[in-house]
Amino acid sequence: MHQYKNYYDVLKVTADAPIVVIQAAFKALMQLNHPDHFEGREDESVMIAMQLREACDVLTNPATREQYDRWLGKESGTPLEANGQQPCLNATNKQAA
């Protein structure tokens, strides 16, 4: 089975994070993973930067984020609601299966 990285986990944000939070997380993580901090392991820094850029590109574009959220819900077997969160299935908020 192919292992994929959850873009929300890559950027360390929640699924309902607004675009400005995603962009701020991207910027902070890019600074933390700057090649100057990875002397002798620049290739690792480049791979991290590529993952961060890909995650940011997908999650800051509303159309691709919606498509990604649908795919993520299909992969997990639980559909995501419009805000990107999994539906709550507690006693006060039952949803039909």
N, C-alpha and C positions, 0 to 999 in steps of 0.2 A: 504494500500500500504506500502511495506517495505521501510523504510528510510535507505539509505546508505550514507556513508561518501565518498566524493571525496578525493582520496589519495593526489592529488595535493593541495587541500585546507588543508588537515591535516598537510602536511609538509610546507605549506605556500610558495609554489613555482609555477612557471608557467608551462604549459603543455610542453613547449619546453626547459625546464631546462636541462642542461647536468648532467650526473651522479655525477660529482664532486660537483655540487651545491646542488643536492639532498642529498648527503652524509653530506655535511657541514650543511645544514638545519636540518637534522636528529640529528646530534651531538649537535648543539646549542639548539634545542628544548628538547632533552633529559636532557641536563644540567639545563635548566630552569625548567623542570618538575621533578627534582630529589626529592626523598622522603624527604630529609632534608628540603625542602621548603614547604612541605605539612604536618606539624606536626598535628597529629590527623586525617589526611585524606589520609593515605598511600594507601588505596584501590583506591582512585581516581588517585593517581600518577601511580599506577600499570596499571590501565585501559588506561591512556594516553600513557604510555610507550608501551603497547601492540599495540595500534593503530598506533603509530609512527613506531614501528618495522615492522608491517605488510605493511604499506605504503612504507617504505624504501625497504623492500624485493621485493615488486612487481615492484617498479619504477626503481630500480638499475639493474634489470635483463632484458636485451633487449627483450627476448622472452616473458616474462610475461608482460612487459610494453606495447609491441605491442598488445598483446591480450587484456589487460585492456583498452587501448585506443580505440580499435575496439568496445568493450563492452560499453564503456562510450559514444561513438558516437551513438551507437544503442539506448541506454537509452535516450539520449537527442533528438533523432530523426534527428540529423544532423551528417553525417559522418565526422570523423576527417581525415585530410590529413596526409601524411606520417610523418610529423614533430610533430604531435600531436595537431595541431591547427585546429580550425574549418575553413572551406573554406571561403574566402572573397567573398561576393556577391555584390560588388558595381558596379557602371556603367562602370568602366574601366576593370573589371575582372569578367565578367559574366560567370557562369558555367551552363551547361545544367542540368536540373532537372531529 
